[in-house]
Amino acid sequence: MDAGWLVAALGAAAALLHAAVCVVALGVLPAGRKPSTAMAWLILVLAVPFLGVVAFLLVGSTSVGRRRRTWQREVNDRVLAAVPAQPVVREPPPGEVAGMAELNRRLGAFPMSHDNTVEVLPDYQGSIDAMRREVERAERFVHVEFYIAAWDEATDGFFEALRAAVARGVEVRLLFDHLGSRGVPGYRDLLRRLQDAGIRHAPMLRIDPLRGQVRRPDLRNHRKILVVDGRVGFIGSQNLIEPGYDDPGNHRRGLTYRELVARVSGPAVRQLAVVFATDWVAETGEPVSHTLGPAAPDPFASGVPGVAAQVVPSGPGFATENNLRLFNSMLYAARSRISLTSPYFVPDETLLYAVTTAAQRGVEVELFVSAVADQFMVAHAQRSYYGALLDVGVRIWLYPAPYVLHAKFLTVDDDLAVIGSSNLDYRSFALNYECVLFARSTALVEGLGVVQDGYRAASTELTAEQWHGRGWWTAYVDNVMRLTAALQ
């Protein structure tokens, strides 16, 4: 056979295969995706077909499996049936607040609850110590769920309190994200110590091909929740690990994480308990319905009383991007002021329009982010949005090194707030299981304002002149990373 003919035939076959891949991609990739996401995948597949197809097969689907989605729907239905209908707030609220609460109820199953007490805990070790004290008071059960869990010098007292609780007959359960915690030094030692302490534990979203546990590898359960006796709950941004995240690279750079956690007493605690229960059953098959009674009185309650609050779960188990819809609703309802704090601000089109539209109609908008980054790609993708924000008057505050501002909360006007685990990025909207607390309280927003005042005093404001004067290479990298952010 003539070698030239063979080369020509192979070339023709490759061209036909390339054309076929492109035709199929045009009809398949846009299905069920936002236009920006579909376009990013199409560019990758059309430019480098083999790499693009492999990447899409690995990380192109956000599905966590029919079984888990079905379970999530069944749990939502049971919660809606079990919780009696109640007014959103006792006094007639602004129409927007009632609408947001009803949106959250329909998407996440929980109604707005009343008479909650919420304490803001902005100190890293202080929040771990507060959680430890509640575990030491536990009489019936302790439910712990964190994206990252590590037994180190900062968390040793907390885990020893869990060990002691088990010894006195308290039911203790611990959930942690499989890949999120597995990469932390000492993971195997953590498993051994949990076993020795008698703490029931399970990894979330485990990947184990030998057991048929296969899914998109970058899906995460990013929630951070603690519930004790149905009496008190904690929710926020902080992981169960020391403030350098046990990362040698962070330690060499001196990076330390700044977090924010909310201590909650009142009816919203039951909602946090239900979120934990859904994840525990999904991972272990063990029901914990006996822990889901009405919230118990908390004689140790501290913080702001009388808070109307609602827990909003979101993630791949939901098809409705619950957190993103809430954030957009709040931003469009804003009348005077919006303050956003997020370590990763990589908005989709809807969130970017909500933020910039608010600024263009005269709302004061500010964004707190870190001056230094712990993730190269996300940091550059985030930076690509600064120009659009600055051009409409959004004030951007850069929290100084060596700190990573990892807190995740936002406030709107004088009485609306969200605190939780959700970043303002594609990943938190579509790929991560998240949980936030939506609250209405003037006193709570004032307390968060004190925290924001501290951030502002420590930060440097980024100006439009400084931003637009950056080098062309930096701008190029920012824009390339912006494209990768949409590959979900």
N, C-alpha and C positions, 0 to 999 in steps of 0.2 A: 504493500500500500504506500502511495506517495506521501512522504512526510508533510509536504506543503498542503496537500489536500486535507490531511488529518488536522493540522493546525487551524486551517480555515473552518473545518467542520466544528471543531471545539469552540472556536471563536463565535461562530454563528449560534451554536447551542447556548453559549454563555449569554449572548445578547438577547436571545429569545427568553431565556430564564429570567434575565434582568427585567425585560419588558413585562413578563408575566407577573413577577413579584410586584412591580410597580402598579400594574392594573389591579391586582388583588388588594394591595395596600390602600389604594384610593377608595375602594368600596368597603373595606373592613375597618380601617383605623378610625375614621370619624364616628363610628357607631357608639353612642353612649358617652362621648367625650366632649369637653368644651372645645370650641374651634382652635384656641391657642394650643391646647394639649395635642389635638389631632395633627395640627400643622407641624409641631415640633417633631412628632414621631414620623410624619411623612418626609420631612427634610432629612432626618437621619436615615430612613430606609432608602430614599431615592439617591442620597449621596453615597452611602456605603451599604449596599443591600445586605450582604452577608452579616456584617456586624449589626446592622439595624434590626434584622429579623431575629437574630439570636438575643439581642437586648430586649426586644419586645416580648419574646417567649419567656424570658426570665422575669422581667419586671413590668410587663405591659398590662397585667390584670390586677385590679385591687380586690378581687374576690377572696373571701376567707372560707369559701365553701358553702354549699347549699344548706348543710346541716346547721352551721352556726347562724346563718342568716335567718333560717326558719325558727331556730331557738330564740333569737332576739325578738322576732315578731310575736311569738307566743308569749314571751315574758312581758312585752309591752302591753299586749291585750289583757293579760292577767292583772297587771298593775292598774291599768285604766279601770278595770271592772272592780278592783278591790278598794280603790281610793275614792271616797264619795266626792261628788262634784262640790266645789266651794267657790265663793267669789274670789276674784283675783286679789283685791285688797278690800278692806272694810269700808274705807271712804272712796267715793267715786274718784278714780285716778285719771290722769290724762289718757286719752284714748289710745295713744301709742303704747303706753305701758301695758294696758289690758291686751292689746293686740300681740305684743311680744310674748306675754305670758301664755296666751292661748296658742301661739305658734310653737313655743317650747313644749307645751303640753301635748300637742298633736304629734310632734316629731319625736320627742323624747319620753313621753308617757307621764311626766310628773306635773302636778298642778303647782301654782304658786302657794307657798306655805307662809304662815304668819308667826309672829312672836318668837322669832329666832334671835339668838345672841351671837354676835360675830366679833372675834378679836383678831386683829391683824398682827402677825408675827414676822417682822422683817429681819430678825437676827438669826443667822444660820444655826449656830449651836443652840441658841435659845429655843428655836422651834423643835429641835430634836429633844431637848430636855423637857419641853412641855409635853411632847408625845410620850416620853418615858414616864413622866409622872402619872399620866392617865392610865398607862398600862399597869403601873404599880397599884392603882386603885381598882383595877378590873375585878369583877366578881363572876361574870358569866362567859363573855367571849371577847376576843380581840381579833379584828380582821384588818390585815395589813396588805396593801397593794401599791407597789412602786415599780416604775419603769426600770430603775437601777437599784439593786440592793447589794450592800457590801458590809461585811462585819469587820470594821476597822476601828481605829482609835476614837473617831468621832461618834460612831454608832454602837460601840461596845456596851455602854450603859443601857441603851434601848434594847439590844438583843438579850442582855442578861436579865432585863425586866421581863421579856417574853419567856425566857427559860423559867424564871421564878413563877410566872403566872401559870405555866403548864404544870409545874410541881404542885401548885395549890388547887389544881383541878379546873382551871379556866380553859375553855376551848380557844386555841390559838391557830389561826390560819394565815399563811403568807403566800402572796402571789408576786412574781417578778417576771419581767419580760425576758424570754429565753436568750435572744441575741443581745439585748441591751445590757444584761448582767453578765453574760458569759464572757464578754470581752474584758471585764475588769479583772486585774490581778487578784488572785486569791479566791476565784470562783469555786474551784473544787473544795477548797478549805471551807468556804461558806456552806456548801452542801453537807459536808461532813459534820460541821458544828450544828447545823439545823437538825440533822438526824439525831445527833447525840443529845440535843436539848429536848427532843420530842415535839418539835414544832412542825405541824403539818404544813407542807409547802408544795408548790407546783409552779413550773415555768409556764408563762403565757405565750401563745403563738409559737409553740415549739416546732422546730424543723428537725425531723428524724425520718429520712427516706425509708429506712429499714422497717419502720412501723407505719408507713403510709402517710406520714405527716409531712406533706409537701405543699408549699404555697409560695407566693411571691416573697423573696427573702428580705425585702426591706419594709414589709408591714410590721408595725410595732404596736404594743399596748403601752401607751405613754402616760397612763393615768397615775396619779399620786393621791392615795386615799388611806385614811386610817379611821376605823370605827371601833369604839369601845363600849360594850354593853348596850348599844342603842341609845346611849346617853350623850356622847360627845363624838364629834367627827373632825377630821382635819382634811383640808384640800388645798392644793397650791402647786407651785412650780418645783419644789425641792425634792431631790432624790434622796434615798436613804444611803448616804455615803459622805465621806469627808469633803470639805469645800474645795479641794483640788481634784476631786473625782478619782483619786488613786491612780492618776495618770502621770507617769514619769516625765512625759513631755510637758505637761502643765506645770509640774513641780520645777522643772528646769527653767521655764519661762516665768515662774512665780504667779501663775494665773490662779485666781480665787473667785469662786462663783458667789454672786449676790442673788438671794432668793426672796420669795414672799409666800407665806402660808397663812391660811385662815383657820382659826379654831371655831367650830360651830356647835352650838347647843340649840335644841328645839326640833320642830317637826322635820326640818331639812335633813337631819341626821338619818332618819329612816330612808330618805331617798338615796343618800350615800350608801347605806347598807344594802339597798336593792341593787345598785350598780356593782358593788363587790360580789353580791350573790350571783348575778348573771355571769360574771367572769369566772367565778369559782366553779359553778356548775358546768360551764362550757369547757373548762379545762380538766375537771376531775370527774364529772358526772354525779357528784355527791350533793344532794339538796341541803340547803341550810335555811329552810323556811321558818324554822323555830326562832331564828334570830331577827325576823323581819316584823316584829310587833311595833306598835306605836312608840315613838321616841320617849325614853324615860326622862324624868326630871333630872336636871344636872345641878346639884348643890354647889358645884365648883365653877359655875358659869361666870365668865368674865368678858368684858368688852362692851360693844354697843348693843343695847337691848332693842326689842321691837322692830327687828329687821324682817321685811318681806323678802323671802328667798326661794329660789327654785334651782334644783340641780338639773343640768343639761348634759347628758351623755352624747357622744358622737363617735364616728369612726366607720370602718369598712362594714361593720354589721348593720349600719344604717345606709340607705341609699340617698339620703336627703341633705348631707352636709349641714347638720344641725347647728354647729357652732358658727359657720360662715353666715348662715341666714340670720342668726341672732345678731352677730356683729354688724352686718349691713343694716338691719332694722334699727339698731341703736344709733348708728352714724347718721342715717337719714332723718332720724327723729331729733337729733341734737339741735338746740336753739342757740347756745352761747359758747360752749366749751367742750372739747374732746381732748383727752390725754391718753396716749397709747404707750404701753411699755411691753416690749417683746424683744428677745434676743435674736429672733429670726423674722424679719419683716420682708416676706416675698409674696406680695398679694396677687391674687388672680385679678382679672379685669373688673369684676364686680366690686371687690373690696377697694381697689385703687380708685375707681370712679366714686365710690361712696366717700372716701377720704377727701379726694380733691374737690368733689362737689360741695362738701361741707365747708371747706376752706373758701371756695369761690363765692359761697352765699353769706360769708361774713362770720362763720363760726371760727373761734380761735382753736387751732389744732396744733398739738405738739406730739412728738415721737421721741421716746427715750430708747436708745440702742447703745451697744458697746462701741468704744473706740477701737478695741482690739477684738479679734475674732478667734473662736476655737474651731471653726470649720471653714476651710478655704473656699469651697464651691458656693456654699450658702452665703458666706460673707460677700463675695463678689456679686452674686445674683441680687442680694439685698441692695448693694450700693448702686446698682443700675437703676433703681427707682428714685434715688435721692433727687435727681434733677427735676423730675415731674412734680415731686412734693414741694421742693424749694420754690419752684417757679410760681406756685399758687399761694405761697405764703405759709406753708407748714413749717413750724420751727422744729429743727432736729437737734437733739441734745446727745452728745457723745460722752458716755460714762467712761471715766479714765481707766487706763491700765494701772495696776495689773489685774483689775477686776473684770469679770465677765458678767454683765447684767443679765441674769437668767430669769428674773422675775417676769411673770406673765399676767398682766391685769390691765384693765382699761376703765376709765370713768367718763361719763357723759353728763354734762350740765352739773347740777348740784345734788342729784339724788340717785343716779344709776351707776352700777358698777358690775364688772365681771372679774372673778378671780379664779384661777385654775391652772390646768396643765397645757392649755392650747396656745401654740404660737400663732402668729398671723402670717401663715405661709401655706403653700400648696400641701405640704406633707401633713400638717395638722388638720387640714380640711378634708383630705381624702384618704390618706394612708395610715394615719395613727388613730388608735382608740384614745379619745380624750374625754375629760370631764371638767366642767366649769360650774361655778356658782354664780347665777344671775341674781342681783340683789337691788332692792330699792330702799334707800335709807340716806337721809341727808347727813346724819352723824357719821355713818360708815364712810361716805365719800369724803367728808372732812378729814377723817383719820387717814385715808389713803392719800389725801392731798398733802398731809404732813410728810409722808414718805416721799411723794413726788417733789416736794420742796427740797428735801435732802438730796435727791438725785440731781435736781437742777443746780443746786449750789455747788455740787462736786463736778458737774459736767462742763464741757466746752461746747458752745453753740456752733454748728456748722453753717457757714453762710453760702449764699448762692455764688458769690464771687470766688470763694475758695474752691467750691465744688467744680465749677465750670473751668477753673484754671488747672485742673489736674492733667496729667500727661496722657497722650493718646494711647499708649500701651495699656495703661490702667483701665481706660474707658473700653478698650477692645476686650480685655479679659472680662470686665463686668458684663458686657453684652453677650459674650459667649456663654457665661455661666447663667445668665438670665434665661437663655434658651434651654439649658439643661434642666432648669427648675420646673419646666412644664412637662417634662417626660415622666408622666405618671399613669 
